[in-house]
């Protein structure tokens, strides 16, 4: 009677299985051809007698709900490898996570050429401060200008007086009427300087002391005073318009640069002293 010899065929043929990442199992060492290649988890139920098994499974069929709940896509890169399924963020984000949903789907919206072009067209920079939020990118003005606008070019403003010391250097005040316009800054006479003059754009104003009455000139004042009249100067800004004026009750036209021709009705002035009120 022939002896029954046991042999583990996996010793002989196991490399066929292990070479493909599978396990060799010989369930009946007394029988020839009883060895199998068995797939690793999660496909351990799949096997092939005396050869490499076909181990395929799309893990997203079981795990895809975790991705979908986060608004992401489930992808199984290899249906022959277990535990490699991924949750991938929707484009344009490239974030992903293996075996779970990605914590955050980030994307620099300024990496989009169309967005950058909108800003660069106005010589501004594109900034996306929060890569986890869509639609929050802005066009931002370069210093010293200020301003930013979500989704398109900003209106840039700058106080031009901050860049010019022309006015301050001569004791005047710089004013920029519109921060959105360029070249509109002006120098104005300082209120406390006791001077006045029209504002000057881009240069110091012609600030002069306010004109005084010509009647303050002693020689002019004496002309009227010697005639017992009052000196008048109707427009301090005009030279040579002083005049002598009659003092009531005298009347008469003013005299330009000379005493006026004044007349006095003495009866009007002294009537109250006459008998019966008749002068």
VOPAGU-2260 file (C-alpha; in pm, 1 decimal, decimal comma):
REM VOPAGU-2260
SITE   aa  ch    i         X         Y         Z
SITE  UNK   A    0       0,0       0,0       0,0
SITE  UNK   A    1     147,0     332,2    -106,4
SITE  UNK   A    2     208,7     584,7     165,2
SITE  UNK   A    3      12,7     907,5     173,5
SITE  UNK   A    4     257,5    1192,0     157,8
SITE  UNK   A    5     162,2    1540,0     268,6
SITE  UNK   A    6     307,8    1837,1      94,7
SITE  UNK   A    7     230,8    2207,8     131,0
SITE  UNK   A    8     210,3    2312,4    -229,4
SITE  UNK   A    9     240,4    2675,9    -124,4
SITE  UNK   A   10     604,4    2601,4     -50,9
SITE  UNK   A   11     638,9    2511,9    -415,5
SITE  UNK   A   12     402,7    2761,3    -574,9
SITE  UNK   A   13     353,2    3035,6    -316,0
SITE  UNK   A   14     565,1    3284,7    -508,0
SITE  UNK   A   15     297,3    3288,4    -776,1
SITE  UNK   A   16      59,6    3443,8    -524,0
SITE  UNK   A   17     298,0    3661,0    -321,7
SITE  UNK   A   18     439,2    3808,0    -638,3
SITE  UNK   A   19      97,5    3967,2    -694,5
SITE  UNK   A   20      46,6    4073,2    -335,3
SITE  UNK   A   21    -178,1    3774,9    -258,3
SITE  UNK   A   22    -159,9    3494,7      -7,7
SITE  UNK   A   23    -116,1    3127,1     -92,2
SITE  UNK   A   24    -340,4    2875,7      85,4
SITE  UNK   A   25    -317,2    2496,2      53,9
SITE  UNK   A   26    -632,1    2361,7     212,3
SITE  UNK   A   27    -558,1    1995,8     135,5
SITE  UNK   A   28    -195,4    1901,4     158,1
SITE  UNK   A   29    -278,2    1542,9      62,3
SITE  UNK   A   30    -423,6    1642,1    -272,2
SITE  UNK   A   31    -234,3    1778,8    -562,0
SITE  UNK   A   32    -363,9    2105,0    -707,0
SITE  UNK   A   33    -538,9    2211,9    -392,5
SITE  UNK   A   34    -357,6    2542,2    -346,9
SITE  UNK   A   35    -517,3    2883,1    -403,4
SITE  UNK   A   36    -414,0    3245,8    -437,4
SITE  UNK   A   37    -634,5    3452,8    -202,0
SITE  UNK   A   38    -691,0    3829,0    -235,8
SITE  UNK   A   39    -602,0    4061,6      54,0
SITE  UNK   A   40    -872,9    4252,4     244,1
SITE  UNK   A   41   -1124,5    4377,3     160,0
SITE  UNK   A   42   -1137,2    4111,4    -113,2
SITE  UNK   A   43   -1041,9    3807,5      97,2
SITE  UNK   A   44   -1342,7    3622,5     -36,1
SITE  UNK   A   45   -1193,1    3619,2    -382,3
SITE  UNK   A   46    -952,1    3340,5    -474,4
SITE  UNK   A   47    -817,5    3147,9    -769,1
SITE  UNK   A   48    -712,9    2779,7    -775,7
SITE  UNK   A   49    -351,6    2731,6    -877,7
SITE  UNK   A   50    -314,5    3084,7   -1006,0
SITE  UNK   A   51    -336,3    3455,8    -937,2
SITE  UNK   A   52    -683,2    3572,8    -831,5
SITE  UNK   A   53    -857,0    3876,0    -976,2
SITE  UNK   A   54    -888,2    4108,1    -678,7
SITE  UNK   A   55   -1098,3    4405,4    -778,5
SITE  UNK   A   56   -1342,8    4614,5    -580,1
SITE  UNK   A   57   -1445,5    4979,1    -601,3
SITE  UNK   A   58   -1435,4    5093,6    -240,2
SITE  UNK   A   59   -1636,5    5402,6    -330,1
SITE  UNK   A   60   -1941,6    5180,7    -357,8
SITE  UNK   A   61   -1930,2    5144,7      19,8
SITE  UNK   A   62   -1744,3    5460,3     127,6
SITE  UNK   A   63   -1867,6    5717,3    -124,4
SITE  UNK   A   64   -2136,1    5857,4     107,7
SITE  UNK   A   65   -1868,7    6014,1     331,7
SITE  UNK   A   66   -1737,8    6215,3      36,8
SITE  UNK   A   67   -2079,8    6306,3     -97,7
SITE  UNK   A   68   -2185,0    6446,1     240,5
SITE  UNK   A   69   -1898,6    6695,2     216,8
SITE  UNK   A   70   -1974,7    6787,2    -144,1
SITE  UNK   A   71   -1671,4    6595,2    -263,3
SITE  UNK   A   72   -1609,3    6312,2    -507,9
SITE  UNK   A   73   -1505,1    5961,2    -408,0
SITE  UNK   A   74   -1225,9    5809,9    -616,4
SITE  UNK   A   75   -1068,8    5463,3    -578,1
SITE  UNK   A   76    -730,0    5490,3    -752,9
SITE  UNK   A   77    -672,0    5115,4    -746,5
SITE  UNK   A   78    -949,6    4859,9    -728,3
SITE  UNK   A   79    -692,2    4598,1    -638,7
SITE  UNK   A   80    -563,6    4783,5    -329,4
SITE  UNK   A   81    -766,2    4823,0     -14,8
SITE  UNK   A   82    -794,2    5141,4     192,5
SITE  UNK   A   83    -678,0    5374,0     -82,7
SITE  UNK   A   84   -1009,3    5543,7    -162,1
SITE  UNK   A   85   -1005,9    5923,5    -156,3
SITE  UNK   A   86   -1240,9    6216,1    -118,4
SITE  UNK   A   87   -1146,9    6482,1    -373,7
SITE  UNK   A   88   -1258,3    6844,6    -370,2
SITE  UNK   A   89   -1441,8    6981,8    -674,3
SITE  UNK   A   90   -1232,4    7177,8    -925,4
SITE  UNK   A   91   -1052,4    7406,5    -923,5
SITE  UNK   A   92    -936,7    7293,1    -577,6
SITE  UNK   A   93    -684,8    7009,9    -582,4
SITE  UNK   A   94    -727,2    6914,6    -214,8
SITE  UNK   A   95    -801,1    6553,2    -124,1
SITE  UNK   A   96    -787,8    6311,0     168,6
SITE  UNK   A   97    -742,6    5933,9     183,3
SITE  UNK   A   98   -1003,1    5732,8     368,1
SITE  UNK   A   99   -1206,3    6037,4     473,7
SITE  UNK   A  100   -1347,7    6368,6     354,2
SITE  UNK   A  101   -1098,1    6649,0     295,7
SITE  UNK   A  102   -1106,4    6896,6     585,6
SITE  UNK   A  103   -1115,0    7198,7     355,8
SITE  UNK   A  104   -1128,0    7251,6     -16,4
SITE  UNK   A  105    -886,6    7536,5     -78,0
SITE  UNK   A  106    -814,6    7730,8    -394,2
SITE  UNK   A  107    -637,4    8057,7    -462,9
SITE  UNK   A  108    -884,5    8232,5    -691,1
SITE  UNK   A  109    -607,7    8465,3    -800,7
SITE  UNK   A  110    -439,6    8170,8    -970,6
SITE  UNK   A  111    -722,2    8202,4   -1222,3
SITE  UNK   A  112    -576,3    8396,8   -1514,5
SITE  UNK   A  113    -909,4    8568,9   -1587,4
SITE  UNK   A  114    -928,1    8709,9   -1233,0
SITE  UNK   A  115    -567,7    8828,6   -1237,2
SITE  UNK   A  116    -620,8    8997,2   -1573,9
SITE  UNK   A  117    -904,7    9211,2   -1435,5
SITE  UNK   A  118    -676,6    9351,9   -1167,9
SITE  UNK   A  119    -364,5    9387,7   -1379,2
SITE  UNK   A  120    -561,3    9583,5   -1640,7
SITE  UNK   A  121    -591,0    9862,9   -1381,1
SITE  UNK   A  122    -239,5    9810,5   -1242,1
SITE  UNK   A  123    -373,3    9652,1    -925,7
SITE  UNK   A  124    -289,7    9325,6    -747,7
SITE  UNK   A  125    -519,5    9025,6    -709,1
SITE  UNK   A  126    -557,9    8902,2    -350,4
SITE  UNK   A  127    -749,3    8598,8    -221,8
SITE  UNK   A  128    -729,3    8620,6     155,9
SITE  UNK   A  129    -933,2    8306,3     227,1
SITE  UNK   A  130    -873,0    8008,1       1,5
SITE  UNK   A  131   -1159,3    7816,9     161,7
SITE  UNK   A  132   -1422,5    8069,0      51,8
SITE  UNK   A  133   -1528,6    8113,3    -307,9
SITE  UNK   A  134   -1590,2    8453,5    -466,6
SITE  UNK   A  135   -1399,4    8655,6    -205,6
SITE  UNK   A  136   -1099,9    8758,7    -418,0
SITE  UNK   A  137   -1033,7    9130,3    -456,1
SITE  UNK   A  138    -839,7    9374,6    -668,2
SITE  UNK   A  139    -626,7    9584,2    -433,4
SITE  UNK   A  140    -449,8    9912,6    -502,9
SITE  UNK   A  141     -74,3    9933,8    -465,2
SITE  UNK   A  142      63,7   10163,3    -193,4
SITE  UNK   A  143      52,8   10454,1    -141,0
SITE  UNK   A  144    -290,8   10432,6    -298,7
SITE  UNK   A  145    -568,7   10271,6     -98,2
SITE  UNK   A  146    -878,4   10074,8    -193,9
SITE  UNK   A  147    -997,5    9728,6    -288,5
SITE  UNK   A  148   -1296,3    9580,1    -466,5
SITE  UNK   A  149   -1434,2    9226,8    -460,5
SITE  UNK   A  150   -1450,9    9060,4    -798,9
SITE  UNK   A  151   -1308,3    9346,1   -1005,9
SITE  UNK   A  152   -1097,9    9664,5   -1024,9
SITE  UNK   A  153   -1102,4    9896,9    -725,7
SITE  UNK   A  154   -1133,6   10274,6    -713,2
SITE  UNK   A  155    -794,5   10374,4    -578,3
SITE  UNK   A  156    -763,8   10680,5    -357,4
SITE  UNK   A  157    -461,1   10862,9    -222,3
SITE  UNK   A  158    -413,6   11181,2     -21,9
SITE  UNK   A  159    -160,0   11353,1    -243,1
SITE  UNK   A  160     -76,1   11593,5      37,1
SITE  UNK   A  161      95,4   11302,8     212,8
SITE  UNK   A  162     350,0   11295,9     -68,8
SITE  UNK   A  163     405,6   11670,4    -107,6
SITE  UNK   A  164     561,9   11910,1     144,2
SITE  UNK   A  165     562,9   12209,2     -91,2
SITE  UNK   A  166     288,8   12386,8     104,4
SITE  UNK   A  167     414,4   12309,1     454,1
SITE  UNK   A  168     762,6   12428,5     358,4
SITE  UNK   A  169     629,9   12785,7     320,6
SITE  UNK   A  170     390,2   12772,6     615,2
SITE  UNK   A  171      80,8   12703,3     407,0
SITE  UNK   A  172    -184,3   12430,7     418,4
SITE  UNK   A  173    -211,6   12149,0     163,3
SITE  UNK   A  174    -559,6   12029,6      66,5
SITE  UNK   A  175    -657,7   11740,8    -163,8
SITE  UNK   A  176   -1022,0   11796,5    -258,3
SITE  UNK   A  177   -1071,5   11455,9    -423,6
SITE  UNK   A  178    -872,2   11150,6    -316,4
SITE  UNK   A  179    -980,5   10975,2    -636,9
SITE  UNK   A  180    -828,9   11239,9    -867,5
SITE  UNK   A  181    -461,3   11302,3    -934,2
SITE  UNK   A  182    -292,6   11638,6    -950,5
SITE  UNK   A  183    -573,8   11833,6    -782,3
SITE  UNK   A  184    -394,1   11918,6    -457,6
SITE  UNK   A  185    -357,8   12286,1    -373,5
SITE  UNK   A  186    -169,7   12511,8    -133,9
SITE  UNK   A  187    -384,3   12749,6      73,3
SITE  UNK   A  188    -289,6   13035,5     302,9
SITE  UNK   A  189    -283,2   12919,5     664,2
SITE  UNK   A  190    -579,1   13065,8     862,4
SITE  UNK   A  191    -355,2   13171,8    1150,2
SITE  UNK   A  192    -102,4   13346,3     925,6
SITE  UNK   A  193    -301,2   13664,9     888,1
SITE  UNK   A  194    -256,6   13648,2     512,0
SITE  UNK   A  195    -491,7   13579,2     226,2
SITE  UNK   A  196    -473,4   13472,9    -136,4
SITE  UNK   A  197    -627,9   13236,4    -389,6
SITE  UNK   A  198    -540,1   12864,7    -355,6
SITE  UNK   A  199    -270,0   12751,2    -597,6
SITE  UNK   A  200    -277,0   12407,2    -759,8
SITE  UNK   A  201      46,5   12216,7    -721,9
SITE  UNK   A  202     243,7   12516,4    -594,0
SITE  UNK   A  203     253,8   12768,0    -306,2
SITE  UNK   A  204     -24,3   13025,9    -301,8
SITE  UNK   A  205      49,1   13397,0    -323,5
SITE  UNK   A  206     -36,5   13476,9      38,7
SITE  UNK   A  207     -26,2   13845,6     124,9
SITE  UNK   A  208    -140,7   14048,1     424,7
SITE  UNK   A  209    -495,9   14178,1     374,6
SITE  UNK   A  210    -503,5   14534,4     231,7
SITE  UNK   A  211    -555,5   14821,5     476,7
SITE  UNK   A  212    -749,1   15141,5     443,5
SITE  UNK   A  213    -555,1   15422,3     275,1
SITE  UNK   A  214    -699,9   15648,7     540,3
SITE  UNK   A  215    -445,9   15499,2     780,3
SITE  UNK   A  216    -174,5   15679,5     586,1
SITE  UNK   A  217    -112,0   15995,5     790,5
SITE  UNK   A  218     -65,4   16225,5     492,6
SITE  UNK   A  219    -400,9   16120,8     344,6
SITE  UNK   A  220    -581,5   16135,7     675,6
SITE  UNK   A  221    -446,3   16490,8     732,5
SITE  UNK   A  222    -597,7   16618,1     405,0
SITE  UNK   A  223    -948,6   16538,0     526,8
SITE  UNK   A  224    -888,8   16621,4     890,9
SITE  UNK   A  225    -761,9   16970,2     807,4
SITE  UNK   A  226   -1092,3   17031,5     626,2
SITE  UNK   A  227   -1292,7   16900,6     920,8
SITE  UNK   A  228   -1407,1   16605,5     713,8
SITE  UNK   A  229   -1396,0   16227,1     738,0
SITE  UNK   A  230   -1162,5   16008,4     530,1
SITE  UNK   A  231   -1330,5   15713,5     356,1
SITE  UNK   A  232   -1183,5   15417,4     159,3
SITE  UNK   A  233   -1463,2   15215,4      -2,5
SITE  UNK   A  234   -1237,8   14928,5    -127,6
SITE  UNK   A  235    -919,9   14842,3      59,9
SITE  UNK   A  236    -799,8   14634,2    -235,7
SITE  UNK   A  237    -805,4   14933,0    -472,6
SITE  UNK   A  238    -536,2   15197,3    -448,0
SITE  UNK   A  239    -622,8   15565,5    -489,2
SITE  UNK   A  240    -996,4   15545,4    -423,8
SITE  UNK   A  241    -992,1   15734,3     -91,2
SITE  UNK   A  242   -1210,1   16041,7     -51,4
SITE  UNK   A  243   -1302,7   16310,4     199,1
SITE  UNK   A  244   -1666,0   16311,2     309,3
SITE  UNK   A  245   -1874,1   16583,9     473,4
SITE  UNK   A  246   -1952,8   16546,1     840,4
SITE  UNK   A  247   -2319,9   16591,9     932,1
SITE  UNK   A  248   -2504,7   16820,8     937,4
SITE  UNK   A  249   -2292,0   16944,9     645,8
SITE  UNK   A  250   -2373,8   16790,5     311,6
SITE  UNK   A  251   -2204,9   16764,1     -24,5
SITE  UNK   A  252   -2045,2   16525,2    -270,5
SITE  UNK   A  253   -1734,5   16346,3    -153,6
SITE  UNK   A  254   -1403,8   16472,4    -283,1
SITE  UNK   A  255   -1189,5   16213,9    -460,7
SITE  UNK   A  256    -839,4   16234,2    -310,1
SITE  UNK   A  257    -930,5   16584,3    -186,5
SITE  UNK   A  258   -1161,5   16766,9      53,5
SITE  UNK   A  259   -1530,5   16758,1     -32,0
SITE  UNK   A  260   -1735,0   17066,4    -120,2
SITE  UNK   A  261   -1950,1   17073,2     190,8
SITE  UNK   A  262   -2240,4   17309,0     258,2
SITE  UNK   A  263   -2396,2   17383,6     593,2
SITE  UNK   A  264   -2748,6   17531,6     636,5
SITE  UNK   A  265   -2693,0   17711,9     963,8
SITE  UNK   A  266   -3066,9   17764,7    1014,6
SITE  UNK   A  267   -3109,0   17387,2    1011,8
SITE  UNK   A  268   -2827,3   17352,4    1258,5
SITE  UNK   A  269   -2927,7   17637,8    1493,9
SITE  UNK   A  270   -3305,3   17682,6    1444,1
SITE  UNK   A  271   -3388,5   17553,9    1786,8
SITE  UNK   A  272   -3237,0   17871,0    1936,3
SITE  UNK   A  273   -3445,5   18118,2    1735,8
SITE  UNK   A  274   -3753,6   18298,7    1878,9
SITE  UNK   A  275   -4073,0   18142,0    1762,9
SITE  UNK   A  276   -3874,7   17882,5    1578,1
SITE  UNK   A  277   -3804,4   18123,7    1293,1
SITE  UNK   A  278   -3450,2   18166,9    1173,9
